[in-house]
Amino acid sequence: MVSFNPLVMLFGTIFSNVGDRAGARDAVNESTTGDPDGKCLAKCEGWIYKQRAVVSLARGAGGELLRASASTTTESAGLAAAELFKAAGEEFAQATGLPALGVKP
């Protein structure tokens, strides 16, 4: 018995990548849903994305694994990566006592 699943996945990946590079996916999403991301079907002008950044650290010391993490979330109409990472870094610094990102001790 021959499985066509790997071929289907390969062609799907190729078509997806070509569509992304050529802008076809955004154009189809824009024309069918009104949103280039294809996530908004109605009331797109008020659409807000929920975004989350997580900073995590794990380290082994003497056979013991130490872990620390912090996360920050926001809701915004646009991508707020810089603000999210800054806030998560500051929260991580407070939780661990390490210096904040971009701040030298």
DSSP file (Angstrom, degrees, kcal/mol; ACC not computed):
  #  RESIDUE AA STRUCTURE BP1 BP2  ACC     N-H-->O    O-->H-N    N-H-->O    O-->H-N    TCO  KAPPA ALPHA  PHI   PSI    X-CA   Y-CA   Z-CA
    1    1 A M              0   0    0      0, 0.0     2,-0.4     0, 0.0     0, 0.0   0.000 360.0 360.0 360.0 136.4    0.0    0.0    0.0
    2    2 A V        -     0   0    0      2,-0.0     2,-0.5     0, 0.0     0, 0.0  -0.887 360.0-146.0-108.4 133.7    1.3    3.4   -0.9
    3    3 A S        -     0   0    0     -2,-0.4     4,-0.2     1,-0.1     0, 0.0  -0.859  10.5-170.0-100.4 130.7    0.6    6.5    1.2
    4    4 A F     >  +     0   0    0     -2,-0.5     4,-2.6     1,-0.2     5,-0.2   0.431  64.4  98.7 -94.7  -1.3    0.2    9.8   -0.6
    5    5 A N  H  > S+     0   0    0      1,-0.2     4,-2.6     2,-0.2     5,-0.2   0.898  80.2  50.4 -57.0 -45.7    0.2   11.8    2.6
    6    6 A P  H  > S+     0   0    0      0, 0.0     4,-2.3     0, 0.0    -1,-0.2   0.900 112.4  48.1 -61.3 -37.3    3.9   12.8    2.4
    7    7 A L  H  > S+     0   0    0     -4,-0.2     4,-2.7     2,-0.2     5,-0.2   0.912 111.1  49.9 -66.9 -41.8    3.4   14.1   -1.2
    8    8 A V  H  X S+     0   0    0     -4,-2.6     4,-2.5     1,-0.2    -1,-0.2   0.916 112.2  48.0 -62.8 -42.8    0.3   16.0   -0.2
    9    9 A M  H  X S+     0   0    0     -4,-2.6     4,-2.3    -5,-0.2    -2,-0.2   0.897 111.8  50.5 -64.8 -39.9    2.1   17.6    2.7
   10   10 A L  H  X S+     0   0    0     -4,-2.3     4,-2.3    -5,-0.2    -2,-0.2   0.944 113.8  43.2 -63.1 -48.8    5.1   18.5    0.4
   11   11 A F  H  X S+     0   0    0     -4,-2.7     4,-2.9     1,-0.2     5,-0.2   0.884 113.1  53.1 -65.7 -38.1    2.9   20.1   -2.2
   12   12 A G  H  X S+     0   0    0     -4,-2.5     4,-2.3    -5,-0.2    -1,-0.2   0.906 110.3  47.5 -62.0 -41.5    0.8   21.9    0.4
   13   13 A T  H  X S+     0   0    0     -4,-2.3     4,-2.5     2,-0.2    -2,-0.2   0.912 112.7  48.8 -65.6 -42.9    4.0   23.3    1.9
   14   14 A I  H  X S+     0   0    0     -4,-2.3     4,-2.6     2,-0.2     5,-0.2   0.945 113.8  45.6 -62.1 -48.6    5.3   24.4   -1.5
   15   15 A F  H  X S+     0   0    0     -4,-2.9     4,-2.5     1,-0.2    -1,-0.2   0.887 112.7  51.6 -63.7 -38.4    2.0   26.1   -2.4
   16   16 A S  H  X S+     0   0    0     -4,-2.3     4,-2.2    -5,-0.2    -1,-0.2   0.927 112.1  45.6 -63.5 -45.0    1.8   27.8    1.0
   17   17 A N  H  X S+     0   0    0     -4,-2.5     4,-2.5     2,-0.2    -2,-0.2   0.907 114.0  48.1 -65.7 -42.1    5.3   29.2    0.7
   18   18 A V  H  X S+     0   0    0     -4,-2.6     4,-2.5     1,-0.2     6,-0.3   0.912 111.8  50.8 -64.4 -41.8    4.7   30.4   -2.8
   19   19 A G  H  X>S+     0   0    0     -4,-2.5     6,-1.4    -5,-0.2     5,-1.0   0.884 111.6  47.6 -62.9 -39.1    1.4   32.0   -1.8
   20   20 A D  H  <5S+     0   0    0     -4,-2.2     3,-0.3     2,-0.2    -2,-0.2   0.931 114.4  45.4 -66.9 -45.6    3.1   33.8    1.1
   21   21 A R  H  <5S+     0   0    0     -4,-2.5    -2,-0.2     1,-0.2    -1,-0.2   0.872 116.7  44.5 -66.6 -37.8    6.0   35.0   -1.0
   22   22 A A  H  <5S-     0   0    0     -4,-2.5    -1,-0.2    -5,-0.2    -2,-0.2   0.613 109.0-120.5 -83.9 -12.5    3.8   36.2   -3.9
   23   23 A G  T  X5S+     0   0    0     -4,-0.9     4,-2.0    -3,-0.3    -3,-0.2   0.552  76.0 126.8  84.5   7.0    1.2   37.8   -1.6
   24   24 A A  H  >< +     0   0    0     -5,-1.0     4,-2.7    -6,-0.3     5,-0.2   0.885  68.4  54.3 -66.3 -38.3   -1.5   35.6   -3.0
   25   25 A R  H  > S+     0   0    0     -6,-1.4     4,-2.7     1,-0.2     5,-0.2   0.937 110.3  46.1 -62.6 -45.7   -2.6   34.4    0.5
   26   26 A D  H  > S+     0   0    0     -7,-0.4     4,-2.8     1,-0.2    -1,-0.2   0.902 112.9  50.6 -62.7 -40.7   -3.1   38.0    1.7
   27   27 A A  H  X S+     0   0    0     -4,-2.0     4,-2.3     2,-0.2    -2,-0.2   0.916 112.5  45.6 -64.8 -43.4   -5.0   38.9   -1.5
   28   28 A V  H  X S+     0   0    0     -4,-2.7     4,-2.2     2,-0.2     5,-0.3   0.927 115.0  47.5 -66.2 -44.4   -7.3   35.9   -1.2
   29   29 A N  H  X>S+     0   0    0     -4,-2.7     4,-2.9    -5,-0.2     5,-1.0   0.920 112.2  50.2 -62.1 -42.9   -7.9   36.6    2.5
   30   30 A E  H  X5S+     0   0    0     -4,-2.8     4,-0.8     4,-0.2    -1,-0.2   0.907 113.9  44.6 -61.7 -42.6   -8.5   40.3    1.9
   31   31 A S  H  <5S+     0   0    0     -4,-2.3    -1,-0.2    -5,-0.2    -2,-0.2   0.820 122.2  36.0 -74.9 -29.8  -11.0   39.6   -0.9
   32   32 A T  H  <5S+     0   0    0     -4,-2.2    -2,-0.2    -5,-0.2    -3,-0.2   0.852 136.7  13.5 -92.3 -36.6  -12.9   36.8    1.0
   33   33 A T  H  <5S-     0   0    0     -4,-2.9    -3,-0.2    -5,-0.3    -2,-0.1   0.592  92.7-119.6-115.4 -15.0  -12.8   38.0    4.6
   34   34 A G  S  <<S+     0   0    0     -5,-1.0    -4,-0.2    -4,-0.8    -3,-0.1   0.478  86.6  94.2  87.1   2.0  -11.7   41.6    4.4
   35   35 A D    >   -     0   0    0     -6,-0.9     3,-1.3     5,-0.2    -2,-0.2  -0.994  68.8-145.1-130.4 126.5   -8.7   40.9    6.5
   36   36 A P  T 3  S+     0   0    0      0, 0.0    -7,-0.2     0, 0.0    -6,-0.2   0.782 104.3  53.0 -61.6 -25.8   -5.2   40.1    5.1
   37   37 A D  T 3  S-     0   0    0     -8,-0.1   -11,-0.0    -7,-0.1    -7,-0.0   0.653 105.2-131.8 -82.0 -14.9   -4.6   37.7    8.0
   38   38 A G  S <  S+     0   0    0     -3,-1.3     3,-0.0     2,-0.1   -12,-0.0   0.698  78.6 106.1  75.0  19.5   -7.8   35.9    7.3
   39   39 A K        +     0   0    0      1,-0.1     2,-0.6     5,-0.0    -1,-0.0   0.643  60.1  71.3-104.0 -18.3   -8.9   36.0   11.0
   40   40 A C        +     0   0    0      1,-0.1    -5,-0.2     7,-0.0    -2,-0.1  -0.882  42.6 166.6-108.9 122.7  -11.6   38.6   10.9
   41   41 A L  S    S+     0   0    0     -2,-0.6     2,-0.3     1,-0.3    -1,-0.1   0.693  71.0  14.8-103.5 -24.9  -14.9   37.9    9.4
   42   42 A A  S    S+     0   0    0      1,-0.1    -1,-0.3     2,-0.0    -8,-0.0  -0.993 120.7  17.0-149.6 151.6  -17.0   40.8   10.7
   43   43 A K    >   +     0   0    0     -2,-0.3     3,-1.3    -3,-0.1    -1,-0.1   0.904  66.6 167.1  54.1  47.7  -16.3   44.2   12.3
   44   44 A C  G >   +     0   0    0      1,-0.3     3,-1.5     2,-0.2    -1,-0.1   0.762  63.0  69.1 -65.5 -26.8  -12.6   44.1   11.2
   45   45 A E  G 3  S+     0   0    0      1,-0.3    -1,-0.3     3,-0.0    -2,-0.1   0.757 105.0  42.1 -67.0 -21.5  -12.0   47.8   12.1
   46   46 A G  G <  S+     0   0    0     -3,-1.3    -1,-0.3     2,-0.1    -2,-0.2   0.253  83.7 133.5-104.6  11.1  -12.3   47.0   15.8
   47   47 A W    <   -     0   0    0     -3,-1.5     2,-0.4    -4,-0.1    -3,-0.1  -0.414  35.2-168.4 -67.5 132.7  -10.3   43.7   15.7
   48   48 A I        -     0   0    0     -2,-0.1     2,-0.4    27,-0.0    29,-0.2  -0.989  13.0-138.5-126.7 130.7   -7.8   43.5   18.5
   49   49 A Y  E     -A   76   0A   0     27,-2.5    27,-2.2    -2,-0.4     2,-0.5  -0.708  10.9-137.5 -88.7 134.5   -5.0   40.8   18.6
   50   50 A K  E     -A   75   0A   0     -2,-0.4     2,-0.3    25,-0.2    25,-0.2  -0.820  29.9-172.8 -87.9 126.3   -4.2   39.2   21.9
   51   51 A Q  E     -A   74   0A   0     23,-3.2    23,-2.3    -2,-0.5     2,-0.4  -0.910  10.0-171.8-125.9 148.9   -0.4   39.0   22.2
   52   52 A R  E     -A   73   0A   0     -2,-0.3     2,-0.4    21,-0.2    21,-0.2  -1.000   7.5-165.7-143.5 138.0    1.9   37.3   24.7
   53   53 A A  E     -A   72   0A   0     19,-2.6    19,-2.4    -2,-0.4     2,-0.4  -0.981   8.9-166.4-122.4 137.4    5.6   37.2   25.3
   54   54 A V  E     -A   71   0A   0     -2,-0.4     2,-0.5    17,-0.2    17,-0.2  -0.988   6.7-165.8-126.4 130.3    7.3   34.7   27.6
   55   55 A V  E     +A   70   0A   0     15,-2.9    15,-2.4    -2,-0.4     2,-0.4  -0.975  19.6 175.4-112.9 124.6   10.9   34.9   28.9
   56   56 A S  E     -A   69   0A   0     -2,-0.5     2,-0.4    13,-0.2    13,-0.2  -0.979  13.9-172.5-135.2 143.5   12.1   31.6   30.4
   57   57 A L  E     +A   68   0A   0     11,-3.0    11,-2.4    -2,-0.4     2,-0.4  -1.000   3.7 178.4-136.9 132.7   15.4   30.4   31.8
   58   58 A A  E     +A   67   0A   0     -2,-0.4     2,-0.3     9,-0.2     9,-0.2  -0.999   8.1 171.3-132.5 137.0   16.5   26.9   32.8
   59   59 A R  E     -A   66   0A   0      7,-2.6     7,-3.5    -2,-0.4     2,-0.5  -0.999  25.4-135.1-147.7 143.5   19.9   26.0   34.1
   60   60 A G  E     +A   65   0A   0     -2,-0.3     2,-0.4     5,-0.2     5,-0.2  -0.836  24.3 173.7 -99.8 132.8   21.4   22.9   35.6
   61   61 A A  E >   -A   64   0A   0      3,-3.2     3,-1.3    -2,-0.5    -2,-0.0  -0.929  69.2 -19.8-141.5 114.2   23.6   23.2   38.7
   62   62 A G  T 3  S-     0   0    0     -2,-0.4     3,-0.1     1,-0.3    -1,-0.0   0.869 126.9 -49.3  60.9  39.0   24.9   20.3   40.6
   63   63 A G  T 3  S+     0   0    0      1,-0.2     2,-0.4     0, 0.0    -1,-0.3   0.482 118.6 111.0  79.8   1.9   22.4   17.8   39.2
   64   64 A E  E <   -A   61   0A   0     -3,-1.3    -3,-3.2     2,-0.0     2,-0.6  -0.910  61.4-140.6-111.9 136.5   19.6   20.2   40.1
   65   65 A L  E     -A   60   0A   0     -2,-0.4     2,-0.4    -5,-0.2    -5,-0.2  -0.858  15.4-163.9-100.1 122.4   17.5   22.0   37.4
   66   66 A L  E     -A   59   0A   0     -7,-3.5    -7,-2.6    -2,-0.6     2,-0.4  -0.879   9.1-174.3-105.4 135.6   16.6   25.6   38.2
   67   67 A R  E     +A   58   0A   0     -2,-0.4     2,-0.3    -9,-0.2    -9,-0.2  -0.970  11.4 170.7-132.1 145.7   13.8   27.3   36.3
   68   68 A A  E     +A   57   0A   0    -11,-2.4   -11,-3.0    -2,-0.4     2,-0.3  -0.983   8.5 167.6-148.2 143.0   12.4   30.9   36.1
   69   69 A S  E     -A   56   0A   0     -2,-0.3     2,-0.3   -13,-0.2   -13,-0.2  -0.989  13.9-169.1-153.2 160.5    9.9   32.5   33.7
   70   70 A A  E     -A   55   0A   0    -15,-2.4   -15,-2.9    -2,-0.3     2,-0.3  -0.987   8.4-164.5-148.0 146.4    7.8   35.5   33.3
   71   71 A S  E     -A   54   0A   0     -2,-0.3     2,-0.4   -17,-0.2   -17,-0.2  -0.976   3.7-167.7-136.7 151.7    5.1   36.3   30.8
   72   72 A T  E     -A   53   0A   0    -19,-2.4   -19,-2.6    -2,-0.3     2,-0.3  -0.993   6.2-165.6-135.8 141.2    3.3   39.5   29.7
   73   73 A T  E     +A   52   0A   0     -2,-0.4     2,-0.3   -21,-0.2   -21,-0.2  -0.919   9.2 171.7-126.5 154.8    0.1   39.9   27.6
   74   74 A T  E     -A   51   0A   0    -23,-2.3   -23,-3.2    -2,-0.3     2,-0.5  -0.976  25.7-135.3-152.3 161.5   -1.4   42.8   25.8
   75   75 A E  E     +A   50   0A   0     -2,-0.3     2,-0.3   -25,-0.2   -25,-0.2  -0.993  38.5 151.6-122.2 125.1   -4.3   43.4   23.4
   76   76 A S  E     -A   49   0A   0    -27,-2.2   -27,-2.5    -2,-0.5     4,-0.1  -0.992  53.0-126.9-152.3 152.5   -3.5   45.7   20.5
   77   77 A A  S    S+     0   0    0     -2,-0.3     2,-0.3   -29,-0.2    -1,-0.1   0.745  99.5  37.9 -72.3 -23.0   -4.7   46.3   16.9
   78   78 A G  S    S-     0   0    0    -29,-0.1     2,-0.3    -3,-0.0   -29,-0.1  -0.764 104.8 -78.0-122.6 169.9   -1.0   46.1   15.8
   79   79 A L        -     0   0    0     -2,-0.3     3,-0.2     1,-0.1    -2,-0.1  -0.523  38.1-173.9 -69.3 127.8    2.0   44.0   16.7
   80   80 A A     >  +     0   0    0     -2,-0.3     4,-2.2     1,-0.2     5,-0.2  -0.378  28.8 142.8-119.4  51.4    3.5   45.2   20.0
   81   81 A A  H  >  +     0   0    0      1,-0.2     4,-2.8     2,-0.2     5,-0.3   0.912  68.7  50.3 -62.8 -47.2    6.6   43.0   20.1
   82   82 A A  H  > S+     0   0    0      1,-0.2     4,-2.1     2,-0.2    -1,-0.2   0.919 113.8  44.9 -60.5 -45.1    9.1   45.6   21.5
   83   83 A E  H  > S+     0   0    0      2,-0.2     4,-2.4     1,-0.2    -1,-0.2   0.903 113.8  50.6 -66.0 -40.5    6.7   46.6   24.4
   84   84 A L  H  X S+     0   0    0     -4,-2.2     4,-2.7     2,-0.2     5,-0.2   0.942 112.4  44.9 -62.9 -48.6    5.9   43.0   25.2
   85   85 A F  H  X S+     0   0    0     -4,-2.8     4,-2.4     1,-0.2    -1,-0.2   0.876 113.2  51.2 -66.0 -36.9    9.5   41.8   25.4
   86   86 A K  H  X S+     0   0    0     -4,-2.1     4,-2.3    -5,-0.3    -1,-0.2   0.943 112.7  45.3 -63.9 -46.9   10.5   44.8   27.4
   87   87 A A  H  X S+     0   0    0     -4,-2.4     4,-2.3     1,-0.2    -2,-0.2   0.902 114.2  48.6 -64.6 -41.6    7.7   44.3   29.9
   88   88 A A  H  X S+     0   0    0     -4,-2.7     4,-2.5     2,-0.2    -1,-0.2   0.894 111.4  50.7 -65.7 -39.1    8.4   40.5   30.1
   89   89 A G  H  X S+     0   0    0     -4,-2.4     4,-2.3     2,-0.2    -2,-0.2   0.899 110.8  48.1 -64.2 -41.2   12.1   41.2   30.6
   90   90 A E  H  X S+     0   0    0     -4,-2.3     4,-2.0     2,-0.2    -2,-0.2   0.904 112.6  48.4 -66.2 -41.0   11.4   43.7   33.4
   91   91 A E  H  X S+     0   0    0     -4,-2.3     4,-2.3     2,-0.2    -2,-0.2   0.899 111.8  50.4 -64.3 -40.7    9.0   41.2   35.1
   92   92 A F  H  X S+     0   0    0     -4,-2.5     4,-2.1     1,-0.2     6,-0.4   0.903 108.9  51.7 -63.5 -41.8   11.7   38.5   34.8
   93   93 A A  H  X S+     0   0    0     -4,-2.3     4,-2.2     1,-0.2     5,-0.4   0.896 111.2  47.2 -62.9 -40.8   14.3   40.7   36.3
   94   94 A Q  H  < S+     0   0    0     -4,-2.0    -1,-0.2     1,-0.2    -2,-0.2   0.899 112.9  49.0 -66.8 -40.2   12.1   41.5   39.3
   95   95 A A  H  < S+     0   0    0     -4,-2.3    -2,-0.2     1,-0.2    -1,-0.2   0.835 123.8  29.4 -69.8 -32.2   11.2   37.8   39.8
   96   96 A T  H  < S-     0   0    0     -4,-2.1    -2,-0.2    -5,-0.2    -1,-0.2   0.632  98.9-123.2-104.1 -16.3   14.8   36.6   39.7
   97   97 A G     <  +     0   0    0     -4,-2.2    -3,-0.2     1,-0.3    -4,-0.1   0.524  67.5 134.9  80.9   5.6   16.7   39.6   41.0
   98   98 A L        -     0   0    0     -6,-0.4    -1,-0.3    -5,-0.4    -2,-0.1  -0.467  67.3 -87.0 -80.6 158.9   18.8   39.7   37.8
   99   99 A P        -     0   0    0      0, 0.0    -1,-0.1     0, 0.0     3,-0.1  -0.353  51.1-102.0 -65.0 148.3   19.4   43.0   36.0
  100  100 A A    >   -     0   0    0      1,-0.1     3,-2.0     4,-0.1   -10,-0.1  -0.264  48.4 -81.9 -66.7 155.9   16.8   44.1   33.6
  101  101 A L  T 3  S+     0   0    0      1,-0.3    -1,-0.1   -15,-0.2     3,-0.1  -0.369 117.0  12.1 -60.0 132.2   17.3   43.6   29.9
  102  102 A G  T 3  S+     0   0    0      1,-0.2     2,-0.6    -3,-0.1    -1,-0.3   0.422 104.2 107.6  81.3  -2.2   19.4   46.5   28.5
  103  103 A V    <   -     0   0    0     -3,-2.0    -1,-0.2     2,-0.0     0, 0.0  -0.943  61.5-145.3-112.6 121.7   20.4   47.7   31.9
  104  104 A K              0   0    0     -2,-0.6    -4,-0.1     1,-0.1    -3,-0.0  -0.645 360.0 360.0 -85.1 139.8   24.0   47.1   33.0
  105  105 A P              0   0    0      0, 0.0    -1,-0.1     0, 0.0    -2,-0.0   0.512 360.0 360.0 -69.1 360.0   24.5   46.4   36.8
